[in-house]
Amino acid sequence: MILGIDAGVFTALHVALSLCGIGAGIVVLIGFAANKLYGKVVFLFLVSTALVDATGFAFPNSQITPAIVVGVLSLISLAIAGTAIYMFHLTGRWRTTFVIGAMVALYFNVFVLVAQMFKHVPVLTRLDPKQSGPPFGIAELIVLAAFVWLTVLAVKRFTAKRSISTAA
């Protein structure tokens, strides 16, 4: 039992929130590339990703783990992104701050997805069972490189001086 919920059900909820956050985050990223802001999807992304982090802290741990550190860093980036959009309304440099904060949070969620895939997908587990060898490192390096590139692209496109659509 975790927070009064069956551990299996709680884990399924945590995974569903994670996939929802990743899916919404990808839509947000696509919007950045098109210089559009999908307000409801942004809200879904921020809330579901924050809930993923919060539920992640509820899993039993006797020490600080890499997952806890990633969760804390993700919450910090979400707080920055949320402040940029909801308090400062993306004015001035807050627009760039929002894009970077949102993309960092999405990166952390995808980073954990890759780690979980190496833990639970048999073919990946056989490649690198301890997640400490070249296959895991290369996979995570590719994810990092992709996110750096996508974030730079998003900042360039979303910070353009064109009008921003707030559809969806």
N, C-alpha and C positions, 0 to 999 in steps of 0.2 A: 504494500500500500504506500502510495505517495500522495500526501495531502488529502488523505481519505479516499483516494481513487485507486482502483486496481492498477498495479504497476504496468501491466500490458496495455490497458486502456490509456493510462497517462502517457506512456511512450508513444502510442499511436497518435494521440492528440498533439504531442510535441512534434512528431514527424510531419503531421498534416499542417501544422502552423508553419513549420520550416519550408515545406514545399509551396505553401500559399505565399509566404514572404518572398521566396525565390521567384516564383512566377510573376507576382506583382512587381518585384524589383526589375525583372527583365522588361516588363511593359514600361516602367518608369524610364529605364535606360533607352528604350526605343523612342520614347517621347523626347528625351533630351536630344537624341540624334536628329530628330525632326523639328527641334525647337518648339516643342509643345509640352505643356504641363497637364497631365491627367490627374486633377486634384483628388478625386475619389480613390484612384488607384494608388496615388502617393500615400494617402491616409491609410489604406489597407496595408501597403508595404510597411510603413512605419510601425503601425500597431501590431501586425502579425509578427514582424521581426523582433519587436520589443517583447512580445509574449513568448517567442521562442527562447530568447535570452532568459527571461524570468522563469519559465518552466524548466530550463536547463539547470538553473541553480537548485531546483527542488530535488534533483536526483541525489541519492545518498553518496556522499564523499567524505572521507576522513582527512583529506588534505586538499590544498589548492592544486588543481589539475590544469593542463593546458586549455581544456574546454572552459574552465571557469575564467581564465585570463582572457580568452577570446570573447566570452560573453560580456565581461566587463568592458573591454575595448569596443565591442559592438554597441553596447548601451551608450557609451560616451559619444560615439559617432552619430547614433540616432538622436541623442539629446541635442547635439550641435545642428544636425539637419532639421530637427523639429523647431528649434529656436530660429533658424534662418528663415524657414517658410512661414511659421505661424506667429512669430513675434516681430520679425523684421521684414516680412513680406517680400523677400528676395530682392530688396533694394541694394543697389551698389554691389559691393563685394560679397554680400550675403547670398547672392545668386550662385557664385562660384563655390562658396562655402557649403551651400546646400547640396550641390552636385557632388562635391568631393565627399561630404559626410554620408550622403545616401549610398554612393558607390562603395565606400569603405565598408559600410554595414552589409551591403549585398555581397561584397567580396568575402567577408568573414562567414556569412551564411553558406556560400558556395565552397569555401575552404573546408568547413565542417562537413558538408555533403560529400566532398571527395574523400575525406578521412573516413567517414562512415561507410562509404562504398568499399574502400580498401579493407574495412573491418568485416563487412557483411556480404559482399558479393564474392562468391567462391573463387572465380577466376582471378580477381584482383588480390584476394587474400593469399592465394597460392603464389602470386608474383612477389608479394612483400608482406609476409604475415605479421611482422613487428612494426610496420610502417616507419622503418628507419633506413631503408635501402634506397638505391637509385630509382626504382619504379615509382615509389611514393614521392620522393623528392622531385623527380622530373615532372610528375603530374601536377604537383602543387606549384612548381616553378612556372609551368605553362599557364596555370590558372592565374597566378600573380601577374605574369607578363601580359596576359589578355586583359586583365582588369586595369593595369596601368595604362595600356593603350586605349581601352574603351573609355576610361575616365578622362584622359586628355582629350579624346574626341568629343565626349559629352560636354566638357567645359567649353571647348571651342564653339561647339554648335549651339548649346543652350544659352550661352552668355552673349550671343549675337544681339544686336540692337533691334532686331525685328520684333514685331508684336508676338506675344506669347498666347497660345490657345490654352484655355483652361477646361477644355472639353473632358468628358468622362470623369 
